[in-house]
Amino acid sequence: MYAIWLMMGYGLFLSLSPLFDSFRGFPTPHYSILSRSCMTPLISVVLPVHNGESYIREAVESVLGQTFKNFEFFVYNDRSTDSTLEILQSFNDERLIVEDNQTVNNHLALRNEGFQRAKGRYVAIMDGDDVCAPTRFERQLAFLDAHPEVGVCGSFAHKIGLEEGLWELGQTNDVIKFVMLRSCEFIHPSVMIRRDVLIERGVAYDLSHQSGGADYKLWVDLYDKTEFYNIPEPLLFYRFHDSNMSVGNDSEKLKRYEAISLKAKSALYQKVFPELSEDEKALVRVLLSRDLRGVKDWDSLRVLYSHLRTTAILHVDKERLFKELDKQIFRFAFQNTNQGYKNYRSYRALGKLWKRKSFARELDLIYKSIFSIPKRSG
């Protein structure tokens, strides 16, 4: 019921949205009802689907019903054994290009093929079980046209299916790239990418990530090549169902996914901390995960913190990084040392101290008594 009311509300919003554009910082959208044969599409949409008969019609209709009309839409039927292909072939829209794949055994290869065939300036990612808000392309196109420094643009989403609610994420480049040190900060089928960032930089999906984490690895590969942004509007209805929630219920799948994710995260940490040792990068991952059970001793923290003050840190906001590391080191000190216990009252008042920007004075006590090194400058 939640999702139904939301989608009905979008229909009303469409008739009013032009009135708000000037207040939201978006330029006038590019409207076109010309056929694909009359002009080059500005957006290329790529969607591979396997046995998606339950949701594929709704997904395709949500793309074809966009307020922005000038796009091409590649849909790859990925060896489906149900009625997916018949559903796709029932549409009569020249923008829709249906490819029936019965040979390629990797859906990431199909996405990459779509990237290569794309004629549009932008490539929109879509999945066969989700639904686009009617203004998704209009909003993302307007933002990307106005912000040429941004190459990857996602959005918030409404959760539908087995979960409901608003899915919010970090918005700005600095926030997204910091959070990516811990986890993925894009909703994959909400993303639109500049095609030249992909093609000219030679970036594509890593085929070794077919069993999971391919989207995170793609963002890692683009991390140092462009800026990221999430539009703070729910431009996608992301469906939670048994199939896409099954990894967490299967221990073997979860182990494989974690191993693949660690591989991608290791590649990211090499970009951000090129001068740290593997042990030091692993310790930073532990601190940023906020699971302090992985911190074994104070000496390793002392060496790490001393090194971080002098080593190269790239592509991420250093102030934000050190602020988070400070908090986790303080937590560990409180939990494991007499010095931390002595600062119990300060720890309890941490929230107020943080707002008054006096937390650094409390950290001085920790650093001087435990690390025996001066507090970092700045």
C-alpha positions as CSV (number, residue, x, y, z in Angstrom):
1,M,0.0,0.0,0.0
2,Y,2.9,2.3,0.8
3,A,4.4,1.9,-2.6
4,I,1.1,2.2,-4.4
5,W,0.4,5.6,-2.8
6,L,3.9,6.8,-3.6
7,M,3.6,5.9,-7.2
8,M,0.2,7.5,-7.5
9,G,1.7,10.6,-5.9
10,Y,4.3,10.8,-8.6
11,G,1.7,11.1,-11.3
12,L,0.3,14.2,-9.6
13,F,3.8,15.5,-9.1
14,L,4.6,15.3,-12.8
15,S,2.0,18.0,-13.6
16,L,3.5,20.3,-10.9
17,S,7.2,19.6,-11.2
18,P,8.0,22.3,-13.7
19,L,6.8,24.9,-11.2
20,F,9.5,23.8,-8.8
21,D,12.5,23.4,-11.1
22,S,13.7,27.0,-10.8
23,F,13.8,26.6,-7.0
24,R,15.7,23.3,-7.1
25,G,18.7,24.5,-9.1
26,F,17.9,22.4,-12.1
27,P,18.0,24.0,-15.6
28,T,15.2,23.5,-18.0
29,P,15.0,19.8,-19.0
30,H,15.6,18.6,-22.5
31,Y,12.2,17.4,-23.8
32,S,12.0,15.4,-27.0
33,I,9.4,13.2,-28.5
34,L,11.3,12.7,-31.7
35,S,12.0,9.1,-32.8
36,R,15.4,7.5,-32.3
37,S,15.9,7.5,-36.1
38,C,15.6,11.4,-36.1
39,M,18.2,12.2,-33.6
40,T,21.1,10.7,-31.5
41,P,19.8,9.5,-28.1
42,L,21.1,11.5,-25.2
43,I,20.8,8.6,-22.7
44,S,21.4,4.9,-23.2
45,V,19.7,2.6,-20.7
46,V,21.2,-0.9,-20.1
47,L,19.2,-3.7,-18.4
48,P,20.1,-7.4,-18.3
49,V,17.4,-9.7,-17.0
50,H,17.3,-13.4,-16.1
51,N,13.9,-15.1,-15.4
52,G,12.3,-11.8,-14.6
53,E,8.7,-12.5,-15.7
54,S,7.3,-11.3,-12.3
55,Y,8.6,-7.7,-12.5
56,I,10.1,-7.0,-15.9
57,R,6.9,-5.5,-17.5
58,E,6.7,-2.9,-14.7
59,A,10.4,-2.2,-14.9
60,V,10.3,-1.6,-18.7
61,E,7.1,0.5,-18.5
62,S,8.7,2.7,-15.9
63,V,11.6,3.4,-18.3
64,L,9.5,4.0,-21.4
65,G,7.2,6.3,-19.4
66,Q,9.9,8.7,-18.5
67,T,9.2,12.4,-18.8
68,F,12.5,12.7,-20.7
69,K,12.0,10.9,-24.0
70,N,15.2,11.0,-26.0
71,F,16.9,7.7,-25.1
72,E,17.7,4.2,-26.3
73,F,16.9,1.2,-24.2
74,F,19.0,-2.0,-24.4
75,V,17.4,-5.0,-22.6
76,Y,19.3,-8.2,-22.6
77,N,17.3,-11.4,-22.0
78,D,19.9,-13.4,-20.2
79,R,19.1,-17.1,-20.9
80,S,15.7,-16.9,-19.3
81,T,13.6,-20.0,-19.2
82,D,10.3,-18.3,-18.2
83,S,8.2,-15.9,-20.2
84,T,10.6,-12.9,-19.9
85,L,11.4,-12.8,-23.6
86,E,7.8,-13.0,-24.7
87,I,7.0,-10.1,-22.4
88,L,9.8,-8.0,-23.8
89,Q,8.8,-8.8,-27.4
90,S,5.2,-7.6,-26.6
91,F,6.3,-4.0,-26.4
92,N,6.0,-1.7,-29.4
93,D,8.5,1.1,-28.9
94,E,11.4,1.8,-31.3
95,R,13.5,3.0,-28.4
96,L,13.5,-0.5,-26.9
97,I,16.2,-2.8,-28.3
98,V,15.7,-6.4,-27.1
99,E,18.7,-8.8,-27.4
100,D,18.1,-12.5,-26.7
101,N,21.3,-13.9,-25.2
102,Q,21.6,-17.7,-25.0
103,T,25.4,-18.0,-25.0
104,V,27.2,-15.5,-22.7
105,N,27.2,-16.9,-19.2
106,N,27.9,-13.6,-17.4
107,H,25.4,-10.8,-16.9
108,L,28.3,-8.4,-16.3
109,A,29.6,-9.1,-19.8
110,L,26.1,-8.1,-21.1
111,R,26.2,-4.8,-19.2
112,N,29.7,-4.1,-20.6
113,E,28.4,-4.8,-24.1
114,G,25.6,-2.3,-23.5
115,F,28.2,0.3,-22.4
116,Q,30.1,-0.3,-25.7
117,R,27.0,-0.1,-27.9
118,A,25.7,3.0,-26.2
119,K,25.3,6.1,-28.3
120,G,24.2,8.4,-25.5
121,R,26.2,11.0,-23.7
122,Y,25.0,9.2,-20.5
123,V,24.5,5.6,-19.5
124,A,21.6,4.8,-17.1
125,I,21.8,1.5,-15.1
126,M,18.6,-0.4,-14.5
127,D,17.5,-3.7,-13.1
128,G,14.6,-5.9,-14.1
129,D,12.9,-6.0,-10.7
130,D,12.9,-2.2,-9.9
131,V,10.8,0.7,-11.0
132,C,12.1,4.2,-12.1
133,A,10.3,7.3,-10.8
134,P,8.8,9.1,-13.9
135,T,11.3,12.0,-13.6
136,R,14.4,10.0,-12.9
137,F,16.1,10.7,-16.3
138,E,15.0,14.3,-16.3
139,R,16.4,15.0,-12.9
140,Q,19.7,13.2,-13.4
141,L,20.3,14.7,-16.9
142,A,19.6,18.2,-15.6
143,F,22.1,17.7,-12.7
144,L,24.9,16.2,-14.9
145,D,24.5,18.9,-17.5
146,A,24.9,21.5,-14.8
147,H,27.8,19.8,-13.0
148,P,30.4,18.5,-15.6
149,E,32.8,17.6,-12.8
150,V,30.4,14.8,-11.7
151,G,30.7,11.6,-13.6
152,V,28.5,9.2,-11.5
153,C,25.1,10.3,-10.3
154,G,22.8,8.2,-8.2
155,S,19.8,9.0,-6.0
156,F,17.8,8.1,-3.0
157,A,15.2,5.3,-3.4
158,H,11.9,4.1,-2.0
159,K,12.1,0.5,-0.7
160,I,9.3,-1.7,-1.9
161,G,8.5,-5.4,-1.5
162,L,9.7,-7.2,1.6
163,E,11.0,-3.9,3.0
164,E,9.5,-0.4,2.9
165,G,10.7,3.1,3.6
166,L,13.0,5.7,2.3
167,W,16.6,4.7,1.4
168,E,18.9,7.6,2.0
169,L,22.6,7.9,1.3
170,G,25.5,10.3,1.4
171,Q,25.0,13.1,-1.0
172,T,28.2,14.9,-1.8
173,N,31.5,13.6,-3.4
174,D,33.4,14.0,-0.1
175,V,30.8,12.0,1.9
176,I,30.4,9.3,-0.6
177,K,34.1,8.7,-1.1
178,F,34.6,8.6,2.7
179,V,31.8,6.2,3.3
180,M,33.1,3.9,0.5
181,L,36.1,3.1,2.7
182,R,33.5,1.2,4.8
183,S,30.7,0.2,2.4
184,C,29.0,1.0,-0.9
185,E,27.2,4.3,-1.1
186,F,25.3,4.0,-4.4
187,I,22.1,2.2,-5.1
188,H,23.2,0.4,-8.3
189,P,20.1,0.7,-10.5
190,S,19.7,4.4,-9.6
191,V,23.0,5.4,-11.2
192,M,23.6,7.4,-14.4
193,I,27.2,7.6,-15.6
194,R,28.9,9.8,-18.2
195,R,29.8,7.5,-21.1
196,D,33.1,9.1,-21.8
197,V,34.2,8.5,-18.2
198,L,33.7,4.8,-18.9
199,I,34.9,4.4,-22.4
200,E,37.8,6.9,-22.5
201,R,39.1,5.8,-19.1
202,G,38.7,2.1,-20.0
203,V,36.4,1.3,-17.1
204,A,33.9,-1.6,-17.1
205,Y,32.4,-4.2,-14.8
206,D,35.0,-6.7,-13.5
207,L,33.8,-10.1,-14.8
208,S,35.3,-11.8,-11.8
209,H,32.7,-10.2,-9.5
210,Q,29.7,-11.9,-11.1
211,S,28.7,-13.6,-7.8
212,G,28.5,-10.2,-6.0
213,G,30.0,-6.8,-5.4
214,A,30.4,-5.9,-9.1
215,D,28.8,-2.4,-8.5
216,Y,31.1,-1.6,-5.6
217,K,34.1,-2.6,-7.7
218,L,32.9,-0.4,-10.6
219,W,32.8,2.6,-8.2
220,V,36.2,1.7,-6.9
221,D,37.6,1.7,-10.4
222,L,36.0,5.2,-11.0
223,Y,37.0,6.5,-7.6
224,D,40.0,8.5,-8.7
225,K,38.7,9.3,-12.2
226,T,35.6,11.5,-11.5
227,E,33.4,13.0,-8.8
228,F,30.3,11.2,-7.3
229,Y,26.9,12.6,-6.3
230,N,23.5,11.3,-5.1
231,I,20.5,13.4,-5.8
232,P,18.6,13.6,-2.5
233,E,15.3,12.5,-4.1
234,P,13.8,9.0,-4.4
235,L,14.1,8.6,-8.1
236,L,13.9,4.8,-7.9
237,F,11.6,2.2,-6.3
238,Y,14.0,-0.6,-5.2
239,R,12.4,-3.9,-4.7
240,F,13.4,-6.3,-1.9
241,H,12.4,-9.9,-2.6
242,D,13.6,-13.4,-1.7
243,S,16.1,-13.6,-4.6
244,N,18.0,-10.5,-3.9
245,M,18.0,-11.0,-0.1
246,S,19.2,-14.6,-0.2
247,V,23.0,-13.9,0.2
248,G,22.6,-13.1,3.8
249,N,20.8,-16.4,4.5
250,D,23.4,-18.6,2.7
251,S,26.7,-18.9,4.6
252,E,28.6,-20.1,1.6
253,K,27.4,-17.3,-0.6
254,L,28.1,-14.8,2.1
255,K,31.7,-16.1,2.5
256,R,32.2,-15.7,-1.3
257,Y,30.7,-12.3,-1.3
258,E,32.8,-11.1,1.6
259,A,36.0,-12.4,-0.1
260,I,35.1,-10.6,-3.3
261,S,34.2,-7.4,-1.5
262,L,37.5,-7.6,0.4
263,K,39.3,-7.8,-2.9
264,A,37.5,-4.6,-4.2
265,K,38.1,-2.8,-0.9
266,S,41.8,-3.7,-1.0
267,A,42.0,-2.1,-4.4
268,L,40.3,1.1,-3.0
269,Y,42.7,1.3,0.0
270,Q,45.6,1.0,-2.3
271,K,44.4,4.1,-4.1
272,V,43.7,6.1,-0.9
273,F,46.7,4.9,1.2
274,P,49.4,4.0,-1.3
275,E,52.2,4.2,1.3
276,L,50.7,2.2,4.1
277,S,51.7,-1.4,4.6
278,E,49.1,-4.2,4.1
279,D,48.9,-4.6,7.9
280,E,48.3,-0.9,8.4
281,K,45.6,-0.7,5.7
282,A,43.9,-3.7,7.4
283,L,44.0,-1.9,10.7
284,V,42.4,1.3,9.1
285,R,39.7,-1.0,7.7
286,V,39.0,-2.3,11.2
287,L,38.8,1.1,12.8
288,L,36.5,2.4,10.1
289,S,34.3,-0.7,10.4
290,R,33.8,0.3,14.1
291,D,34.3,-3.3,15.1
292,L,37.2,-2.8,17.5
293,R,37.6,-6.5,18.2
294,G,40.1,-6.5,15.4
295,V,42.5,-4.1,17.2
296,K,45.1,-6.3,18.9
297,D,47.4,-3.9,20.8
298,W,48.2,-0.3,21.4
299,D,51.6,-0.5,19.7
300,S,50.1,-1.2,16.3
301,L,47.8,1.8,16.8
302,R,50.7,4.0,17.8
303,V,52.7,3.1,14.7
304,L,49.7,3.5,12.4
305,Y,48.7,6.9,13.8
306,S,52.3,8.2,13.6
307,H,52.6,7.0,10.0
308,L,49.2,8.5,9.0
309,R,50.4,11.9,10.0
310,T,53.2,11.9,7.5
311,T,52.0,9.5,4.7
312,A,50.1,10.4,1.5
313,I,46.3,10.2,1.8
314,L,44.6,10.6,-1.6
315,H,41.0,11.3,-2.9
316,V,39.4,11.5,0.5
317,D,38.7,14.3,3.0
318,K,41.5,14.0,5.6
319,E,39.7,16.0,8.3
320,R,36.7,13.7,8.0
321,L,39.0,10.6,8.0
322,F,40.9,11.7,11.1
323,K,37.8,12.7,12.9
324,E,36.4,9.1,12.6
325,L,39.7,7.5,13.5
326,D,40.0,9.8,16.6
327,K,36.5,8.6,17.7
328,Q,37.4,5.0,17.3
329,I,40.8,5.3,19.1
330,F,39.0,7.1,22.0
331,R,36.5,4.2,22.2
332,F,39.3,1.7,22.3
333,A,41.1,3.6,24.9
334,F,38.0,3.8,27.1
335,Q,37.3,0.1,26.8
336,N,40.8,-1.2,27.2
337,T,43.0,1.1,29.3
338,N,43.2,2.9,32.6
339,Q,43.6,6.1,30.7
340,G,40.4,5.5,29.0
341,Y,38.6,4.8,32.3
342,K,40.0,8.0,33.8
343,N,38.4,9.9,31.0
344,Y,35.0,8.3,31.7
345,R,33.2,11.6,32.4
346,S,34.6,13.1,29.2
347,Y,33.6,10.0,27.3
348,R,30.0,10.3,28.6
349,A,29.9,13.9,27.5
350,L,31.4,13.1,24.2
351,G,28.4,14.3,22.2
352,K,28.4,17.7,23.8
353,L,32.2,18.0,23.6
354,W,32.1,17.1,19.9
355,K,29.6,19.9,19.2
356,R,31.8,22.4,21.1
357,K,34.9,21.2,19.1
358,S,36.7,20.6,22.4
359,F,37.0,16.8,21.9
360,A,40.6,17.4,20.7
361,R,41.6,18.4,24.3
362,E,40.4,15.0,25.6
363,L,42.3,13.2,22.9
364,D,45.4,15.0,24.0
365,L,45.2,13.1,27.2
366,I,44.9,9.8,25.4
367,Y,47.8,10.5,23.0
368,K,50.2,11.8,25.6
369,S,49.6,8.9,28.0
370,I,49.3,6.0,25.6
371,F,51.0,6.9,22.3
372,S,53.8,9.0,23.8
373,I,53.7,11.1,20.7
374,P,52.4,14.7,20.1
375,K,48.8,15.1,19.0
376,R,48.6,15.4,15.2
377,S,48.8,18.9,13.9
378,G,45.6,20.5,12.5
